[in-house]
Amino acid sequence: MKIVLLNAATLPVYCPELAQLLLDALHSGASVAYQRSMSQQEAESSFYRLRSELEKGERLIWIARDEQGVSGSVSLQLNMQPEALNRGTIKLLLVHRRARRTGVGKKLIAELEKAACARQRGLLSLEVLAGSAGEAFYRSQGYRCLGEVPDFLCSADGYYHPAAIYFKRLFAVNQMVRSIAS
């Protein structure tokens, strides 16, 4: 398996495979906030729309590739507001059914965290469907639950469900700022 960071030029090449990955997640009951009835074209468009964020450096997208193609993906949205430059938000971790429980998700998160540190994003957060397998995964990666928000995520069943808000501090920003100033 190989982890690849996409850019604005390579994203369109992988949009069809990313769409298949998303559709696989929807059809297998994964806790992603998309409607189950999404078409291939709609799924491709949902990824292609991220191209401008990649161009501006506001988002990073990684894919995991194996001999059968794209087996996983994750995205990091980089906060660009001056008061929030220490933060990033994890978006849409997907692992294909064929690759679940093989370490793909862990490797994608590890790569994301390494890149977040390199970009001085010491605090990561995410929203995950409360009570889903995703919660256990993130806890096993060192993320802590901040709480739940009711009626926050519309899932594949068409209903709104509570979201659990998780965060992880990769490094203390104040320590980093002091060391840079020294």
Salt bridges, closest charged atoms under 4 A:
GLU17 OE2 - ARG65 NH1 3.57
ASP24 OD1 - HIS96 NE2 3.56
ASP24 OD1 - ARG97 NE 2.63
GLU53 OE1 - ARG59 NE 2.82
ASP66 OD1 - ARG98 NH2 3.05
GLU111 OE2 - LYS114 NZ 3.66
GLU113 OE2 - LYS168 NZ 3.13
GLU135 OE1 - ARG139 NH1 3.77
ASP157 OD2 - HIS161 NE2 2.84
